[in-house]
Amino acid sequence: MEFRIAQTSLSQNLVKPLDPRRLSGQVCLFSMDHRVQAVLDLLGESLSSTPSVKELADAVNLSPSHLRRLFKAETGTPLNQYVKSLRLEKSKELMEQTFLNMKQIMFAVGVKDKSQFARDFKRNTGFTPTQYTARYRSTENLKTNILSHK
């Protein structure tokens, strides 16, 4: 039976069966290839200075194409898509927990192209980064005002 990783958080990898009709709802933990785990660890250390695929492949003694194949086979997600999703999640976290401006957030997560970041962010959340920040902060202000008047 083949398994795929469902990334539920940055620190927890869960595996779900590929055929949901056969084992619907069952989840189990497993040990993935040590090279893929090393790449995940490297990516988790610092998003602002994400190494290239070649650098990651060299770190685990694989060719870049073999690393991409192995990573997708083990996680079910292409390597570049995984990095992009990590950056988007970290940027949402920074928008929610800090008052950094967009340029500072982009620098912190290692994004260089503002327009591409905005497109990816909107595709992922349904909001532009500015709309998301304004919406989240207005919701937080409302919660704070309600709690302070009790």
C-alpha positions in Angstrom: 0.0 0.0 0.0 1.3 3.5 -0.8 1.1 6.4 1.5 1.3 10.2 1.1 2.2 12.9 3.6 -0.5 15.4 4.5 1.3 18.4 6.0 -0.8 19.6 8.9 1.7 21.9 10.5 5.4 22.7 10.1 6.3 20.2 12.8 3.9 17.3 12.2 3.8 15.0 9.2 0.8 12.7 8.9 0.4 10.0 6.3 -2.8 9.3 4.6 -3.5 6.4 2.2 -3.6 7.2 -1.5 -6.9 5.5 -2.0 -9.4 7.2 0.3 -12.2 4.8 -0.5 -10.3 1.9 1.0 -9.1 3.4 4.3 -11.1 6.6 4.6 -10.2 8.6 7.7 -7.3 6.4 8.9 -4.1 8.2 9.6 -0.8 6.7 10.7 2.7 8.1 11.4 5.7 6.7 9.6 9.3 7.2 9.0 10.2 8.9 5.8 13.5 8.7 3.8 16.2 10.3 5.9 17.4 12.4 3.0 13.9 13.9 2.6 13.7 14.5 6.3 17.1 16.3 6.2 15.8 18.5 3.4 12.6 19.3 5.5 14.9 20.2 8.4 17.0 22.5 6.2 13.9 24.2 4.9 12.4 24.6 8.3 15.6 26.3 9.7 15.3 29.6 7.8 12.9 30.6 5.1 14.7 33.9 4.4 17.8 32.2 3.1 16.2 29.1 1.5 18.9 27.2 -0.3 18.5 26.3 -4.0 17.4 22.8 -5.1 21.0 22.1 -6.2 22.3 23.1 -2.7 19.7 21.0 -1.0 20.5 18.1 -3.3 24.3 18.5 -2.6 23.6 18.5 1.1 21.9 15.0 0.9 24.2 13.6 -1.9 21.6 13.4 -4.6 21.2 15.0 -8.0 18.6 17.9 -8.1 16.3 15.8 -10.4 16.5 12.8 -8.1 15.8 14.9 -5.0 12.7 16.4 -6.7 11.4 12.9 -7.6 12.2 11.5 -4.1 10.7 14.5 -2.3 7.4 14.2 -4.3 7.3 10.5 -3.8 7.7 10.8 -0.1 5.6 13.9 0.6 3.1 13.9 -2.3 4.0 17.6 -2.9 6.6 18.9 -5.4 9.6 20.5 -3.7 9.0 24.0 -5.1 5.3 24.0 -4.1 6.3 22.9 -0.6 8.7 25.8 -0.2 6.1 28.2 -1.6 3.5 26.9 0.9 5.9 27.3 3.8 6.6 30.9 2.8 2.9 31.7 2.5 2.1 30.1 5.9 5.0 32.0 7.5 3.9 35.3 5.9 0.3 34.8 7.2 1.7 34.1 10.7 3.8 37.3 10.5 0.8 39.4 9.3 -1.2 38.1 12.2 1.4 38.4 15.0 3.5 41.4 14.0 3.1 44.9 12.7 5.8 44.4 10.0 5.0 46.0 6.6 4.8 43.9 3.5 8.3 44.5 2.4 9.7 43.4 5.7 7.5 40.3 5.7 8.6 39.4 2.1 12.2 39.8 3.2 11.6 37.6 6.3 10.2 34.8 4.2 12.7 35.0 1.4 10.4 36.4 -1.4 11.9 38.8 -3.9 9.0 39.4 -6.4 6.2 41.4 -4.9 3.7 40.8 -7.7 4.3 37.1 -7.7 3.9 37.0 -4.0 0.6 38.9 -4.1 -0.7 36.5 -6.8 0.3 33.4 -4.9 -1.1 34.8 -1.6 -4.4 35.7 -3.2 -4.7 32.3 -4.9 -4.0 30.7 -1.5 -6.2 32.9 0.8 -8.7 34.7 -1.5 -7.3 38.0 -0.3 -4.4 40.2 -1.3 -1.7 40.5 1.4 -3.0 44.1 2.2 -6.6 42.9 2.5 -5.7 40.0 4.7 -3.7 42.2 7.0 -6.4 44.8 7.2 -9.1 42.2 7.8 -7.1 40.3 10.4 -6.1 43.4 12.3 -9.7 44.8 12.3 -10.9 41.5 13.6 -8.3 41.5 16.4 -9.2 45.1 17.3 -12.9 44.1 17.5 -12.0 41.2 19.8 -9.8 43.4 22.0 -12.5 46.1 22.2 -15.2 43.5 23.2 -13.0 42.0 25.8 -11.9 45.3 27.3 -15.6 46.4 27.8 -16.6 43.4 29.8 
